[in-house]
Amino acid sequence: MTTTATAAREGTGSPYALSHLDALESEAVHIFREVAGEFERPVILFSGGKDSIVMLHLALKAFAPAAVPFSLLHVDTGHNFPEVLQYRDRTAERHGLRLHVASVQDYLDRGVLKERADGVRNPLQTLPLTEKIQAERFDAVFGGGRRDEEKARAKERVFSLRDEFSQWDPRRQRPELWNLYNGRHAPGEHVRVFPLSNWTELDVWQYIARESIELPQIYYAHEREVFARSGMWLTAGEWGGPKDGERTETRLVRYRTVGDMSCTGAVDSDADTIEKVITEIAASRLTERGATRADDKLSEAAMEDRKREGYF
């Protein structure tokens, strides 16, 4: 097939135009390089979830053959999936990157935070995250948030200014015309940076397929003991599930997003290959957070409230 025919098939209209995924990759690489040039102590939030994995892959591309000039940061709730934590540690070691871990359990042990009655620890991440940012003097923090995930994230800028208390004020956000990003900030403030802002869940999976990126196996269909709560399949664990009357059963499931086990649900699926996952996502009418994250269902403004407090 000729170059012109290939371009027409991909919908680019020109043999010299970038494909959709190439354009998204180019934008993200530009953002990483822009931050490297503007800030002194950037850090990448890395949980071992698919978005942070893609984000790290893009950072590696942005600076190859040199090393990534950023360290990694993870807020460990103590209720994370073991498979994901193993992937996190293995990846940091493979690329020779320093991994900072802020532990929710440490704050609970010291009495600074209190366990919630429902066992959900995702809302408890804010204080460990913000204090770690302040202690390490990080001035730019990369996050894997995407605008298609949730309506509070849909209005987020690529460069999101946070004040000295890590709080988000929509009135202080700056216009980003022609891909020009303003990283100016006062001492004590920092900027949250979202290189995947314009990606969708389908884009992420298509890029993972194209780049042959390894993921934790829980993203693919597997048998797991789960129980039903609030319309979701949750994994049993020390966090408080199942309760009386909640029966565990073995089902063929996979995870669309990963986080705290107490609020991240699995979905029934037989998608055990990346091609099947892409087909499944293309047919879905719910975002992964809307379908499988209980902490986003606490109220209509749950994410908005946490953003104002300093969460992503």
Summary of the structure (lengths in Angstrom):
residues: 312
radius of gyration: 19.7
end to end distance: 45.0
largest distance: 66.2
contacts: 939
relative contact order: 0.14
helix: 40%
strand: 17%
